[in-house]
Amino acid sequence: MTRRCLFARSFGFLAVAAAVKHARAAKLPPGVVRLVDFTDSGKRIGAVTTEKVIKTDEEWRRQLTPEQYQVTRKQGTEMAFTGKYYNLHDKGIYRCICCGNALFSSDTKFESGTGWPSFWEPIAKENIETRTDFSYGVRTEVLCRKCEAHLGHVFPDGPPPTGLRYCMNSAALQFIKAEPGK
Ligand SMILES: [Zn+2]
């Protein structure tokens, strides 16, 4: 292969890579996310494109209780067996305490024995995001995709069918009890 040919091929690859990257970036402008909307009874409404909720520290402090603020905005963890949802078995959905984004359904809640509300799957994978957290060993942090609230962590020791355990803080969630017929 001639040098010129090699250059052309490399350039071609880079151009394709750049085009793909651009297409991905063009799909959603910065600060915009695609989520799935649900009714309070857990019925899937459909995909929505919406702006992320971005607030100042002061605004979050005003909106949240000190515990909710510490957990969601400062990556805190509530004490085990102290939250209001670890032992809740009612039917309904769990929304983000900060922005109302639907996060989990009671249909996937299970008894983990840990003292934190535990789920084997989010209500829609689009509604959360995960990132690696190196604060205590290596863990996978779970965040709300709409407002980046810290929710908890996900571990690979959950029950079937996913084998995952989404270990959440009650303080990051707001439970909405299902009303029959809605
Ligand atoms: Zn949120």
Backbone and ligand atoms as CSV (ligand in chain L), in Angstrom:
chain,resi,resn,atom,element,x,y,z
A,1,MET,N,N,0.839,-1.200,0.000
A,1,MET,CA,C,0.000,0.000,0.000
A,1,MET,C,C,0.878,1.256,0.000
A,2,THR,N,N,0.545,2.182,-0.848
A,2,THR,CA,C,1.343,3.418,-0.894
A,2,THR,C,C,1.011,4.271,0.316
A,3,ARG,N,N,1.875,5.186,0.538
A,3,ARG,CA,C,1.670,6.082,1.671
A,3,ARG,C,C,0.394,6.895,1.501
A,4,ARG,N,N,0.213,7.355,0.257
A,4,ARG,CA,C,-0.953,8.201,-0.023
A,4,ARG,C,C,-2.254,7.417,0.207
A,5,CYS,N,N,-2.199,6.138,-0.232
A,5,CYS,CA,C,-3.386,5.292,-0.088
A,5,CYS,C,C,-3.699,5.075,1.395
A,6,LEU,N,N,-2.647,4.820,2.175
A,6,LEU,CA,C,-2.811,4.595,3.614
A,6,LEU,C,C,-3.432,5.845,4.252
A,7,PHE,N,N,-2.910,6.990,3.810
A,7,PHE,CA,C,-3.419,8.257,4.353
A,7,PHE,C,C,-4.906,8.414,4.033
A,8,ALA,N,N,-5.237,8.088,2.771
A,8,ALA,CA,C,-6.624,8.243,2.318
A,8,ALA,C,C,-7.542,7.335,3.129
A,9,ARG,N,N,-7.053,6.109,3.349
A,9,ARG,CA,C,-7.888,5.164,4.115
A,9,ARG,C,C,-8.079,5.658,5.540
A,10,SER,N,N,-6.994,6.118,6.147
A,10,SER,CA,C,-7.084,6.601,7.532
A,10,SER,C,C,-8.040,7.771,7.599
A,11,PHE,N,N,-7.906,8.642,6.605
A,11,PHE,CA,C,-8.755,9.830,6.622
A,11,PHE,C,C,-10.217,9.425,6.466
A,12,GLY,N,N,-10.428,8.431,5.566
A,12,GLY,CA,C,-11.800,7.949,5.353
A,12,GLY,C,C,-12.402,7.433,6.644
A,13,PHE,N,N,-11.616,6.668,7.391
A,13,PHE,CA,C,-12.101,6.111,8.655
A,13,PHE,C,C,-12.437,7.236,9.644
A,14,LEU,N,N,-11.528,8.204,9.715
A,14,LEU,CA,C,-11.751,9.315,10.645
A,14,LEU,C,C,-12.995,10.104,10.274
A,15,ALA,N,N,-13.175,10.285,8.955
A,15,ALA,CA,C,-14.338,11.052,8.497
A,15,ALA,C,C,-15.626,10.328,8.888
A,16,VAL,N,N,-15.617,8.999,8.724
A,16,VAL,CA,C,-16.811,8.220,9.085
A,16,VAL,C,C,-17.047,8.325,10.589
A,17,ALA,N,N,-15.972,8.175,11.358
A,17,ALA,CA,C,-16.097,8.246,12.822
A,17,ALA,C,C,-16.643,9.608,13.233
A,18,ALA,N,N,-16.134,10.661,12.608
A,18,ALA,CA,C,-16.586,12.014,12.945
A,18,ALA,C,C,-18.052,12.198,12.570
A,19,ALA,N,N,-18.427,11.637,11.421
A,19,ALA,CA,C,-19.818,11.773,10.962
A,19,ALA,C,C,-20.762,11.063,11.923
A,20,VAL,N,N,-20.353,9.873,12.371
A,20,VAL,CA,C,-21.185,9.107,13.302
A,20,VAL,C,C,-21.328,9.884,14.602
A,21,LYS,N,N,-20.185,10.421,15.073
A,21,LYS,CA,C,-20.199,11.174,16.317
A,21,LYS,C,C,-21.119,12.391,16.168
A,22,HIS,N,N,-21.012,13.042,15.021
A,22,HIS,CA,C,-21.820,14.235,14.795
A,22,HIS,C,C,-23.302,13.866,14.759
A,23,ALA,N,N,-23.606,12.747,14.089
A,23,ALA,CA,C,-25.002,12.323,13.977
A,23,ALA,C,C,-25.574,12.039,15.357
A,24,ARG,N,N,-24.756,11.391,16.200
A,24,ARG,CA,C,-25.213,11.087,17.561
A,24,ARG,C,C,-25.455,12.375,18.328
A,25,ALA,N,N,-24.499,13.299,18.200
A,25,ALA,CA,C,-24.607,14.555,18.937
A,25,ALA,C,C,-25.796,15.363,18.428
A,26,ALA,N,N,-26.038,15.273,17.123
A,26,ALA,CA,C,-27.101,16.077,16.524
A,26,ALA,C,C,-28.472,15.554,16.939
A,27,LYS,N,N,-28.528,14.271,17.298
A,27,LYS,CA,C,-29.809,13.668,17.656
A,27,LYS,C,C,-30.460,14.388,18.832
A,28,LEU,N,N,-29.652,14.660,19.860
A,28,LEU,CA,C,-30.176,15.353,21.035
A,28,LEU,C,C,-29.235,16.494,21.398
A,29,PRO,N,N,-29.739,17.708,21.436
A,29,PRO,CA,C,-28.871,18.825,21.825
A,29,PRO,C,C,-28.421,18.686,23.277
A,30,PRO,N,N,-27.366,19.386,23.664
A,30,PRO,CA,C,-26.892,19.292,25.047
A,30,PRO,C,C,-27.985,19.706,26.029
A,31,GLY,N,N,-28.064,19.003,27.129
A,31,GLY,CA,C,-29.064,19.361,28.140
A,31,GLY,C,C,-30.444,18.805,27.851
A,32,VAL,N,N,-30.561,18.018,26.783
A,32,VAL,CA,C,-31.857,17.426,26.431
A,32,VAL,C,C,-31.734,15.906,26.544
A,33,VAL,N,N,-32.753,15.285,27.125
A,33,VAL,CA,C,-32.722,13.833,27.304
A,33,VAL,C,C,-34.013,13.213,26.788
A,34,ARG,N,N,-33.920,11.933,26.431
A,34,ARG,CA,C,-35.115,11.200,26.010
A,34,ARG,C,C,-35.494,10.247,27.137
A,35,LEU,N,N,-36.707,10.398,27.648
A,35,LEU,CA,C,-37.178,9.587,28.770
A,35,LEU,C,C,-38.465,8.874,28.371
A,36,VAL,N,N,-38.937,8.027,29.272
A,36,VAL,CA,C,-40.240,7.395,29.060
A,36,VAL,C,C,-41.168,7.892,30.164
A,37,ASP,N,N,-42.319,8.391,29.750
A,37,ASP,CA,C,-43.309,8.931,30.687
A,37,ASP,C,C,-44.260,7.825,31.153
A,38,PHE,N,N,-44.667,7.897,32.415
A,38,PHE,CA,C,-45.617,6.921,32.967
A,38,PHE,C,C,-46.721,7.652,33.708
A,39,THR,N,N,-47.898,7.055,33.761
A,39,THR,CA,C,-48.946,7.598,34.622
A,39,THR,C,C,-48.593,7.242,36.061
A,40,ASP,N,N,-49.312,7.852,37.000
A,40,ASP,CA,C,-49.060,7.543,38.410
A,40,ASP,C,C,-49.389,6.097,38.740
A,41,SER,N,N,-50.164,5.445,37.897
A,41,SER,CA,C,-50.472,4.032,38.136
A,41,SER,C,C,-49.492,3.103,37.436
A,42,GLY,N,N,-48.473,3.680,36.805
A,42,GLY,CA,C,-47.437,2.852,36.203
A,42,GLY,C,C,-47.687,2.471,34.764
A,43,LYS,N,N,-48.702,3.085,34.127
A,43,LYS,CA,C,-48.940,2.783,32.707
A,43,LYS,C,C,-47.979,3.591,31.864
A,44,ARG,N,N,-47.352,2.906,30.908
A,44,ARG,CA,C,-46.390,3.562,30.024
A,44,ARG,C,C,-47.108,4.491,29.057
A,45,ILE,N,N,-46.760,5.771,29.073
A,45,ILE,CA,C,-47.375,6.729,28.150
A,45,ILE,C,C,-46.591,6.762,26.848
A,46,GLY,N,N,-45.268,6.817,26.961
A,46,GLY,CA,C,-44.439,6.815,25.760
A,46,GLY,C,C,-43.189,7.639,25.953
A,47,ALA,N,N,-42.351,7.657,24.889
A,47,ALA,CA,C,-41.081,8.377,24.965
A,47,ALA,C,C,-41.321,9.873,24.864
A,48,VAL,N,N,-40.565,10.623,25.631
A,48,VAL,CA,C,-40.642,12.085,25.553
A,48,VAL,C,C,-39.218,12.645,25.517
A,49,THR,N,N,-39.080,13.734,24.796
A,49,THR,CA,C,-37.805,14.438,24.784
A,49,THR,C,C,-37.984,15.684,25.621
A,50,THR,N,N,-37.136,15.852,26.604
A,50,THR,CA,C,-37.335,16.948,27.541
A,50,THR,C,C,-35.998,17.529,27.982
A,51,GLU,N,N,-36.051,18.748,28.480
A,51,GLU,CA,C,-34.821,19.364,28.976
A,51,GLU,C,C,-34.487,18.807,30.350
A,52,LYS,N,N,-33.205,18.666,30.621
A,52,LYS,CA,C,-32.764,18.238,31.948
A,52,LYS,C,C,-33.155,19.291,32.972
A,53,VAL,N,N,-33.394,18.864,34.198
A,53,VAL,CA,C,-33.685,19.812,35.282
A,53,VAL,C,C,-32.352,20.203,35.917
A,54,ILE,N,N,-32.009,21.458,35.762
A,54,ILE,CA,C,-30.740,21.943,36.323
A,54,ILE,C,C,-31.050,23.087,37.284
A,55,LYS,N,N,-30.656,22.934,38.533
A,55,LYS,CA,C,-30.913,23.960,39.545
A,55,LYS,C,C,-29.632,24.262,40.310
A,56,THR,N,N,-29.606,25.395,40.951
A,56,THR,CA,C,-28.436,25.730,41.762
A,56,THR,C,C,-28.523,24.953,43.082
A,57,ASP,N,N,-27.395,24.890,43.747
A,57,ASP,CA,C,-27.333,24.233,45.046
A,57,ASP,C,C,-28.364,24.843,46.008
A,58,GLU,N,N,-28.455,26.157,45.962
A,58,GLU,CA,C,-29.370,26.870,46.849
A,58,GLU,C,C,-30.827,26.488,46.555
A,59,GLU,N,N,-31.154,26.385,45.275
A,59,GLU,CA,C,-32.524,25.990,44.897
A,59,GLU,C,C,-32.838,24.574,45.374
A,60,TRP,N,N,-31.881,23.657,45.241
A,60,TRP,CA,C,-32.111,22.287,45.729
A,60,TRP,C,C,-32.281,22.278,47.243
A,61,ARG,N,N,-31.480,23.057,47.935
A,61,ARG,CA,C,-31.592,23.132,49.400
A,61,ARG,C,C,-32.974,23.599,49.826
A,62,ARG,N,N,-33.493,24.582,49.092
A,62,ARG,CA,C,-34.815,25.122,49.443
A,62,ARG,C,C,-35.921,24.101,49.176
A,63,GLN,N,N,-35.756,23.336,48.108
A,63,GLN,CA,C,-36.812,22.394,47.693
A,63,GLN,C,C,-36.845,21.130,48.554
A,64,LEU,N,N,-35.688,20.687,49.027
A,64,LEU,CA,C,-35.581,19.362,49.651
A,64,LEU,C,C,-35.384,19.460,51.159
A,65,THR,N,N,-35.705,18.376,51.864
A,65,THR,CA,C,-35.356,18.303,53.287
A,65,THR,C,C,-33.834,18.120,53.363
A,66,PRO,N,N,-33.227,18.383,54.525
A,66,PRO,CA,C,-31.768,18.197,54.635
A,66,PRO,C,C,-31.329,16.780,54.249
A,67,GLU,N,N,-32.116,15.763,54.635
A,67,GLU,CA,C,-31.729,14.386,54.292
A,67,GLU,C,C,-31.852,14.130,52.792
A,68,GLN,N,N,-32.952,14.594,52.205
A,68,GLN,CA,C,-33.136,14.412,50.753
A,68,GLN,C,C,-32.018,15.116,49.987
A,69,TYR,N,N,-31.649,16.294,50.451
A,69,TYR,CA,C,-30.581,17.062,49.801
A,69,TYR,C,C,-29.253,16.320,49.913
A,70,GLN,N,N,-28.942,15.840,51.107
A,70,GLN,CA,C,-27.675,15.149,51.349
A,70,GLN,C,C,-27.556,13.902,50.472
A,71,VAL,N,N,-28.650,13.140,50.370
A,71,VAL,CA,C,-28.613,11.905,49.578
A,71,VAL,C,C,-28.534,12.222,48.086
A,72,THR,N,N,-29.463,13.049,47.590
A,72,THR,CA,C,-29.586,13.208,46.136
A,72,THR,C,C,-28.542,14.138,45.519
A,73,ARG,N,N,-28.155,15.180,46.261
A,73,ARG,CA,C,-27.243,16.163,45.645
A,73,ARG,C,C,-25.810,15.988,46.125
A,74,LYS,N,N,-25.609,15.232,47.222
A,74,LYS,CA,C,-24.256,15.063,47.780
A,74,LYS,C,C,-23.843,13.596,47.868
A,75,GLN,N,N,-24.513,12.736,47.096
A,75,GLN,CA,C,-24.168,11.301,47.047
A,75,GLN,C,C,-24.204,10.650,48.432
A,76,GLY,N,N,-25.143,11.070,49.267
A,76,GLY,CA,C,-25.240,10.494,50.596
A,76,GLY,C,C,-25.953,9.144,50.590
A,77,THR,N,N,-25.924,8.469,51.750
A,77,THR,CA,C,-26.642,7.202,51.920
A,77,THR,C,C,-27.382,7.258,53.244
A,78,GLU,N,N,-28.681,6.988,53.210
A,78,GLU,CA,C,-29.446,6.978,54.461
A,78,GLU,C,C,-29.062,5.729,55.253
A,79,MET,N,N,-29.257,5.774,56.574
A,79,MET,CA,C,-28.974,4.611,57.412
A,79,MET,C,C,-29.923,3.472,57.025
A,80,ALA,N,N,-29.402,2.254,56.991
A,80,ALA,CA,C,-30.235,1.091,56.684
A,80,ALA,C,C,-31.383,0.987,57.689
A,81,PHE,N,N,-32.517,0.517,57.224
A,81,PHE,CA,C,-33.723,0.284,58.039
A,81,PHE,C,C,-34.317,1.569,58.639
A,82,THR,N,N,-33.943,2.724,58.092
A,82,THR,CA,C,-34.511,3.974,58.600
A,82,THR,C,C,-35.413,4.646,57.567
A,83,GLY,N,N,-35.271,4.300,56.292
A,83,GLY,CA,C,-36.048,4.964,55.236
A,83,GLY,C,C,-37.501,4.528,55.264
A,84,LYS,N,N,-38.357,5.316,54.610
A,84,LYS,CA,C,-39.786,4.986,54.697
A,84,LYS,C,C,-40.257,3.939,53.688
A,85,TYR,N,N,-39.383,3.508,52.781
A,85,TYR,CA,C,-39.864,2.594,51.746
A,85,TYR,C,C,-39.255,1.189,51.775
A,86,TYR,N,N,-38.264,0.916,52.615
A,86,TYR,CA,C,-37.609,-0.402,52.528
A,86,TYR,C,C,-38.577,-1.537,52.825
A,87,ASN,N,N,-39.606,-1.239,53.652
A,87,ASN,CA,C,-40.535,-2.289,54.045
A,87,ASN,C,C,-41.930,-2.067,53.456
A,88,LEU,N,N,-42.021,-1.272,52.420
A,88,LEU,CA,C,-43.324,-0.954,51.821
A,88,LEU,C,C,-43.663,-1.986,50.740
A,89,HIS,N,N,-44.905,-2.469,50.769
A,89,HIS,CA,C,-45.289,-3.492,49.789
A,89,HIS,C,C,-46.485,-3.073,48.946
A,90,ASP,N,N,-46.891,-1.800,49.057
A,90,ASP,CA,C,-48.040,-1.337,48.274
A,90,ASP,C,C,-47.700,-1.288,46.785
A,91,LYS,N,N,-48.764,-1.341,45.967
A,91,LYS,CA,C,-48.583,-1.257,44.514
A,91,LYS,C,C,-48.520,0.205,44.091
A,92,GLY,N,N,-47.595,0.518,43.223
A,92,GLY,CA,C,-47.476,1.890,42.758
A,92,GLY,C,C,-46.126,2.115,42.104
A,93,ILE,N,N,-45.824,3.386,41.859
A,93,ILE,CA,C,-44.518,3.674,41.256
A,93,ILE,C,C,-43.729,4.626,42.151
A,94,TYR,N,N,-42.447,4.588,41.952
A,94,TYR,CA,C,-41.523,5.435,42.700
A,94,TYR,C,C,-40.944,6.473,41.743
A,95,ARG,N,N,-41.173,7.750,42.075
A,95,ARG,CA,C,-40.643,8.841,41.249
A,95,ARG,C,C,-39.452,9.492,41.943
A,96,CYS,N,N,-38.699,10.259,41.178
A,96,CYS,CA,C,-37.557,10.998,41.723
A,96,CYS,C,C,-38.077,12.107,42.639
A,97,ILE,N,N,-37.525,12.217,43.844
A,97,ILE,CA,C,-37.969,13.232,44.801
A,97,ILE,C,C,-37.625,14.640,44.293
A,98,CYS,N,N,-36.636,14.725,43.431
A,98,CYS,CA,C,-36.187,16.041,42.944
A,98,CYS,C,C,-36.994,16.541,41.749
A,99,CYS,N,N,-37.318,15.644,40.798
A,99,CYS,CA,C,-37.902,16.122,39.539
A,99,CYS,C,C,-39.153,15.369,39.111
A,100,GLY,N,N,-39.545,14.303,39.807
A,100,GLY,CA,C,-40.768,13.584,39.469
A,100,GLY,C,C,-40.619,12.538,38.370
A,101,ASN,N,N,-39.413,12.363,37.836
A,101,ASN,CA,C,-39.172,11.351,36.805
A,101,ASN,C,C,-39.517,9.959,37.358
A,102,ALA,N,N,-40.254,9.154,36.580
A,102,ALA,CA,C,-40.612,7.796,37.016
A,102,ALA,C,C,-39.358,6.924,37.034
A,103,LEU,N,N,-39.123,6.212,38.145
A,103,LEU,CA,C,-37.868,5.460,38.278
A,103,LEU,C,C,-38.064,3.956,38.461
A,104,PHE,N,N,-38.986,3.585,39.366
A,104,PHE,CA,C,-39.175,2.162,39.654
A,104,PHE,C,C,-40.652,1.850,39.849
A,105,SER,N,N,-40.994,0.573,39.625
A,105,SER,CA,C,-42.351,0.100,39.866
A,105,SER,C,C,-42.327,-0.900,41.017
A,106,SER,N,N,-43.424,-0.929,41.783
A,106,SER,CA,C,-43.508,-1.918,42.872
A,106,SER,C,C,-43.459,-3.343,42.311
A,107,ASP,N,N,-43.752,-3.500,41.008
A,107,ASP,CA,C,-43.730,-4.837,40.393
A,107,ASP,C,C,-42.337,-5.472,40.424
A,108,THR,N,N,-41.293,-4.656,40.519
A,108,THR,CA,C,-39.936,-5.213,40.498
A,108,THR,C,C,-39.233,-5.034,41.851
A,109,LYS,N,N,-40.009,-4.685,42.881
A,109,LYS,CA,C,-39.429,-4.503,44.223
A,109,LYS,C,C,-39.328,-5.877,44.891
A,110,PHE,N,N,-38.265,-6.101,45.618
A,110,PHE,CA,C,-38.124,-7.392,46.303
A,110,PHE,C,C,-37.481,-7.186,47.678
A,111,GLU,N,N,-37.622,-8.189,48.520
A,111,GLU,CA,C,-37.048,-8.162,49.862
A,111,GLU,C,C,-35.572,-8.506,49.786
A,112,SER,N,N,-34.720,-7.533,49.949
A,112,SER,CA,C,-33.286,-7.820,49.885
A,112,SER,C,C,-32.706,-8.064,51.272
A,113,GLY,N,N,-33.454,-7.629,52.311
A,113,GLY,CA,C,-32.945,-7.792,53.670
A,113,GLY,C,C,-31.868,-6.776,54.039
A,114,THR,N,N,-31.615,-5.823,53.154
A,114,THR,CA,C,-30.525,-4.860,53.384
A,114,THR,C,C,-30.978,-3.643,54.186
A,115,GLY,N,N,-32.304,-3.393,54.227
A,115,GLY,CA,C,-32.789,-2.190,54.892
A,115,GLY,C,C,-32.929,-1.004,53.959
A,116,TRP,N,N,-32.714,-1.243,52.665
A,116,TRP,CA,C,-32.953,-0.216,51.647
A,116,TRP,C,C,-33.936,-0.766,50.609
A,117,PRO,N,N,-34.810,0.090,50.066
A,117,PRO,CA,C,-35.708,-0.400,49.008
A,117,PRO,C,C,-34.892,-0.936,47.835
A,118,SER,N,N,-35.247,-2.140,47.404
A,118,SER,CA,C,-34.445,-2.819,46.377
A,118,SER,C,C,-35.326,-3.276,45.222
A,119,PHE,N,N,-34.832,-3.110,44.032
A,119,PHE,CA,C,-35.570,-3.425,42.802
A,119,PHE,C,C,-34.646,-4.205,41.883
A,120,TRP,N,N,-35.242,-5.092,41.043
A,120,TRP,CA,C,-34.366,-5.806,40.113
A,120,TRP,C,C,-34.312,-5.149,38.733
A,121,GLU,N,N,-35.056,-4.056,38.554
A,121,GLU,CA,C,-35.030,-3.383,37.245
A,121,GLU,C,C,-35.645,-1.991,37.393
A,122,PRO,N,N,-35.133,-0.982,36.678
A,122,PRO,CA,C,-35.814,0.312,36.668
A,122,PRO,C,C,-37.079,0.231,35.820
A,123,ILE,N,N,-37.967,1.207,35.993
A,123,ILE,CA,C,-39.228,1.199,35.238
A,123,ILE,C,C,-38.958,1.355,33.736
A,124,ALA,N,N,-37.893,2.093,33.399
A,124,ALA,CA,C,-37.427,2.209,32.009
A,124,ALA,C,C,-35.945,2.527,32.065
A,125,LYS,N,N,-35.165,1.790,31.297
A,125,LYS,CA,C,-33.709,1.999,31.386
A,125,LYS,C,C,-33.323,3.407,30.944
A,126,GLU,N,N,-34.182,4.019,30.084
A,126,GLU,CA,C,-33.913,5.388,29.621
A,126,GLU,C,C,-33.978,6.408,30.757
A,127,ASN,N,N,-34.699,6.081,31.845
A,127,ASN,CA,C,-34.954,7.082,32.880
A,127,ASN,C,C,-33.854,7.193,33.934
A,128,ILE,N,N,-32.914,6.270,33.874
A,128,ILE,CA,C,-31.793,6.345,34.819
A,128,ILE,C,C,-30.480,6.369,34.047
A,129,GLU,N,N,-29.414,6.724,34.727
A,129,GLU,CA,C,-28.091,6.528,34.156
A,129,GLU,C,C,-27.178,5.987,35.239
A,130,THR,N,N,-26.105,5.366,34.811
A,130,THR,CA,C,-25.180,4.778,35.784
A,130,THR,C,C,-23.779,5.304,35.502
A,131,ARG,N,N,-22.975,5.362,36.544
A,131,ARG,CA,C,-21.567,5.691,36.344
A,131,ARG,C,C,-20.744,5.021,37.434
A,132,THR,N,N,-19.477,4.824,37.144
A,132,THR,CA,C,-18.602,4.136,38.092
A,132,THR,C,C,-18.269,5.073,39.243
A,133,ASP,N,N,-18.383,4.529,40.465
A,133,ASP,CA,C,-18.167,5.301,41.676
A,133,ASP,C,C,-17.015,4.643,42.441
A,134,PHE,N,N,-15.939,5.384,42.625
A,134,PHE,CA,C,-14.751,4.827,43.277
A,134,PHE,C,C,-14.670,5.198,44.763
A,135,SER,N,N,-15.771,5.697,45.369
A,135,SER,CA,C,-15.677,6.219,46.736
A,135,SER,C,C,-15.407,5.133,47.788
A,136,TYR,N,N,-16.049,3.981,47.667
A,136,TYR,CA,C,-15.778,2.858,48.579
A,136,TYR,C,C,-15.581,1.627,47.719
A,137,GLY,N,N,-14.357,1.354,47.292
A,137,GLY,CA,C,-14.138,0.292,46.326
A,137,GLY,C,C,-14.739,0.734,45.003
A,138,VAL,N,N,-15.051,-0.215,44.148
A,138,VAL,CA,C,-15.637,0.153,42.865
A,138,VAL,C,C,-17.106,-0.246,42.869
A,139,ARG,N,N,-17.979,0.731,42.745
A,139,ARG,CA,C,-19.413,0.457,42.705
A,139,ARG,C,C,-20.007,1.168,41.503
A,140,THR,N,N,-21.237,0.799,41.158
A,140,THR,CA,C,-21.920,1.468,40.061
A,140,THR,C,C,-23.022,2.333,40.650
A,141,GLU,N,N,-22.841,3.633,40.494
A,141,GLU,CA,C,-23.812,4.596,41.009
A,141,GLU,C,C,-25.013,4.684,40.064
A,142,VAL,N,N,-26.202,4.864,40.618
A,142,VAL,CA,C,-27.418,5.029,39.810
A,142,VAL,C,C,-27.936,6.448,40.021
A,143,LEU,N,N,-28.197,7.133,38.905
A,143,LEU,CA,C,-28.671,8.518,38.961
A,143,LEU,C,C,-29.947,8.682,38.147
A,144,CYS,N,N,-30.712,9.713,38.487
A,144,CYS,CA,C,-31.873,10.076,37.688
A,144,CYS,C,C,-31.373,10.758,36.418
A,145,ARG,N,N,-31.859,10.313,35.259
A,145,ARG,CA,C,-31.349,10.903,34.019
A,145,ARG,C,C,-31.858,12.330,33.813
A,146,LYS,N,N,-32.999,12.648,34.411
A,146,LYS,CA,C,-33.588,13.966,34.165
A,146,LYS,C,C,-32.920,15.072,34.994
A,147,CYS,N,N,-32.479,14.744,36.219
A,147,CYS,CA,C,-31.935,15.815,37.076
A,147,CYS,C,C,-30.607,15.442,37.724
A,148,GLU,N,N,-30.091,14.226,37.401
A,148,GLU,CA,C,-28.810,13.753,37.933
A,148,GLU,C,C,-28.804,13.597,39.455
A,149,ALA,N,N,-29.978,13.376,40.042
A,149,ALA,CA,C,-30.022,13.072,41.472
A,149,ALA,C,C,-29.331,11.735,41.716
A,150,HIS,N,N,-28.547,11.660,42.789
A,150,HIS,CA,C,-27.991,10.378,43.203
A,150,HIS,C,C,-29.124,9.567,43.828
A,151,LEU,N,N,-29.295,8.320,43.366
A,151,LEU,CA,C,-30.395,7.486,43.877
A,151,LEU,C,C,-29.879,6.359,44.762
A,152,GLY,N,N,-28.737,5.801,44.408
A,152,GLY,CA,C,-28.181,4.661,45.121
A,152,GLY,C,C,-27.163,3.964,44.232
A,153,HIS,N,N,-27.074,2.637,44.377
A,153,HIS,CA,C,-26.115,1.861,43.571
A,153,HIS,C,C,-26.789,0.607,43.042
A,154,VAL,N,N,-26.183,0.011,42.013
A,154,VAL,CA,C,-26.695,-1.260,41.494
A,154,VAL,C,C,-25.602,-2.312,41.640
A,155,PHE,N,N,-26.017,-3.502,42.137
A,155,PHE,CA,C,-25.074,-4.589,42.407
A,155,PHE,C,C,-25.503,-5.845,41.632
A,156,PRO,N,N,-24.527,-6.705,41.296
A,156,PRO,CA,C,-24.855,-7.890,40.475
A,156,PRO,C,C,-25.287,-9.090,41.312
A,157,ASP,N,N,-25.975,-8.873,42.431
A,157,ASP,CA,C,-26.367,-10.004,43.272
A,157,ASP,C,C,-27.882,-10.022,43.521
A,158,GLY,N,N,-28.640,-9.570,42.526
A,158,GLY,CA,C,-30.094,-9.540,42.649
A,158,GLY,C,C,-30.745,-10.823,42.171
A,159,PRO,N,N,-32.059,-10.891,42.282
A,159,PRO,CA,C,-32.790,-12.108,41.883
A,159,PRO,C,C,-33.061,-12.153,40.371
A,160,PRO,N,N,-33.515,-13.295,39.853
A,160,PRO,CA,C,-33.937,-13.356,38.463
A,160,PRO,C,C,-35.125,-12.407,38.242
A,161,PRO,N,N,-35.404,-11.941,37.050
A,161,PRO,CA,C,-34.738,-12.369,35.808
A,161,PRO,C,C,-33.473,-11.578,35.460
A,162,THR,N,N,-33.170,-10.477,36.135
A,162,THR,CA,C,-32.009,-9.678,35.723
A,162,THR,C,C,-30.741,-10.020,36.503
A,163,GLY,N,N,-30.906,-10.530,37.734
A,163,GLY,CA,C,-29.732,-10.770,38.575
A,163,GLY,C,C,-29.147,-9.485,39.140
A,164,LEU,N,N,-29.913,-8.390,39.030
A,164,LEU,CA,C,-29.417,-7.097,39.516
A,164,LEU,C,C,-30.179,-6.661,40.763
A,165,ARG,N,N,-29.480,-5.902,41.603
A,165,ARG,CA,C,-30.105,-5.332,42.796
A,165,ARG,C,C,-29.875,-3.824,42.785
A,166,TYR,N,N,-30.940,-3.093,42.446
A,166,TYR,CA,C,-30.878,-1.638,42.506
A,166,TYR,C,C,-31.173,-1.252,43.953
A,167,CYS,N,N,-30.126,-0.871,44.670
A,167,CYS,CA,C,-30.214,-0.577,46.096
A,167,CYS,C,C,-30.397,0.940,46.230
A,168,MET,N,N,-31.629,1.347,46.553
A,168,MET,CA,C,-31.989,2.760,46.487
A,168,MET,C,C,-32.138,3.369,47.875
A,169,ASN,N,N,-32.067,4.676,47.944
A,169,ASN,CA,C,-32.353,5.414,49.170
A,169,ASN,C,C,-33.812,5.853,49.136
A,170,SER,N,N,-34.553,5.569,50.220
A,170,SER,CA,C,-35.939,6.051,50.289
A,170,SER,C,C,-35.988,7.564,50.121
A,171,ALA,N,N,-34.971,8.251,50.663
A,171,ALA,CA,C,-34.957,9.718,50.642
A,171,ALA,C,C,-34.886,10.294,49.224
A,172,ALA,N,N,-34.468,9.465,48.253
A,172,ALA,CA,C,-34.371,9.942,46.875
A,172,ALA,C,C,-35.664,9.704,46.101
A,173,LEU,N,N,-36.612,9.008,46.739
A,173,LEU,CA,C,-37.803,8.560,46.021
A,173,LEU,C,C,-39.083,9.157,46.594
A,174,GLN,N,N,-40.098,9.227,45.724
A,174,GLN,CA,C,-41.443,9.570,46.182
A,174,GLN,C,C,-42.385,8.488,45.668
A,175,PHE,N,N,-43.019,7.789,46.590
A,175,PHE,CA,C,-43.927,6.704,46.204
A,175,PHE,C,C,-45.300,7.249,45.865
A,176,ILE,N,N,-45.852,6.793,44.732
A,176,ILE,CA,C,-47.212,7.169,44.338
A,176,ILE,C,C,-48.030,5.885,44.313
A,177,LYS,N,N,-48.965,5.788,45.199
A,177,LYS,CA,C,-49.769,4.566,45.302
A,177,LYS,C,C,-50.707,4.437,44.101
A,178,ALA,N,N,-50.769,3.241,43.539
A,178,ALA,CA,C,-51.635,3.004,42.377
A,178,ALA,C,C,-53.097,3.120,42.769
A,179,GLU,N,N,-53.863,3.794,41.933
A,179,GLU,CA,C,-55.298,3.872,42.162
A,179,GLU,C,C,-55.983,3.027,41.097
A,180,PRO,N,N,-56.818,2.086,41.508
A,180,PRO,CA,C,-57.461,1.190,40.541
A,180,PRO,C,C,-58.176,1.982,39.454
A,181,GLY,N,N,-58.010,1.547,38.221
A,181,GLY,CA,C,-58.706,2.169,37.094
A,181,GLY,C,C,-57.981,3.334,36.462
A,182,LYS,N,N,-56.880,3.772,37.070
A,182,LYS,CA,C,-56.147,4.919,36.480
A,182,LYS,C,C,-54.935,4.448,35.711
L,1,ZN,ZN,ZN,-34.737,13.444,39.030
